[in-house]
């Protein structure tokens, strides 16, 4: 059985969220009110609500880098990951961790990138040649 993930979180500005999630990331907008908006986040539902974004600290270890915790994200097939990385570069996104490969040539080889939405919510996107490798060790 396939299930879908849902995440609701705070943003400062719904118009900025629409620009970022809708235009930059290419997510389709769903229902909305004056205080929230839903997006199809690559097949999963996210809901951006007006409010104070969650606090983060750079305590997550990715190689020699510290990345924001908590964060959310998604896993894509490599070709889709590469297209999204280029979209983000074209939009002049400031990366916390530039798009790069990790564990090259090893089980679990993956590409990753970290960036913030306009409200400071951290997002990680991973890419795999095959999604079957997601839990490889």
N, C-alpha and C positions, 0 to 999 in steps of 0.2 A: 504494500500500500504506500503510495506517495502522499506525503503531507506537506503543507506549506507553512512557512515561518511568518510570524507577525511580530513587529516591533513598533511600539509607540514611544516617541521621545520628544523633547522640547527643542524648539528653535526660536530665535529672536524675531524673525521676520518671515512671514509666509510667502511674500513675493520673492525674496531672495532664495527661499527653499524651492519655489517653483522654478526659478531660473536654473539653480544648480541641479536639482534632481531631475527636472523635466528636460531642460535644454542641454546642459552639460553632460549629464549621465544618460539621457535619453529614456528616462522612465515615464511611462504613461500615467497621467493624473487620473485619479478615481474620484470618489465622493469628497466633498469639502463643505465647510461652514466658514463663518467669520473667524473661527479660532483653531481650525485644523484642516489638514489636507492629506489624503491618502495617495500613495504612489504604488505602482507595480514595479517593485525593486527586483528586476530580473527574475520574475516569477514568484516573488514573495511580497507580502504586504508590509509597507511601512507607513506610519501615520505621524506626520509632523504637527505637533501641537504648540501653540504659543506658550512660552514660559522660559524658565531658566534652564539651559542645557546642563547635562550631568557633568560633575567635576571629574577631571582626569588628572593623572600623574604619569610621568614618563618612567614607569617601573617595569614594563614588559621588555624582555630580552629577545631581540632578533639579531642573532650573530653578535656583532660588537656594538649594536645600536640599542638605545632605549626608546621604546615606543609607548604611546599613550594607552593607559589602562583605566577604565574599561574602554573597549571599542567594539564596533560591529563591522560586518562586512559580508563578503560572499566569495564563492569559489566558482571560477569559470574555466571552460575549456581554453587552452592556450591561445588559439586564434582569436577568440572573443576577448580574452585578457589583453592581448596585444592591441586590438582595435580600441579598447577602452583606455589603455595607457596613452595611446596617441591622441584620443579625444581630449583627455585631461591635459596633456602637454599643449595641444592646440588652444585650449582654454586658459593657458598660463596658470594652471593649478600649482599651488605651492605644496610640494611633497614633504612630508615628515621623513619618509624613506623613499628615495627614488625607485622607480621600477627596476627590479633586478632579479637574478636567479639565485636560488639557495639550494644547497645539497646537490649541486650539479654532478650528474653521473651516478648518483646514489639512489637507493629506494626513497621515494617521497620527494624526488626532484620537483621543485616548485618555483614559480615566479611570484613575487610579492611587491606590493606598493602600499604605502600609507599616506593618507591626506586628510584634511579637515573639510567639513562642509562650511558654509558661510557663518554658521553659529558656533563653530568650534567643536562640533561633534566629530570624533576621529573614526575613520573608516579604513579598513584593510581589504584589499582585493587580492586573492591568490589565483594563480593560473596553473593548470596541469595539462600535460599532453593527453592524459586520460584521467577522468574523474575517479576511476577505479584505484588510482594511486594516492588518493587523499589520505588514507590511513596506513599507507605503507611504512614499514619501519625496518 
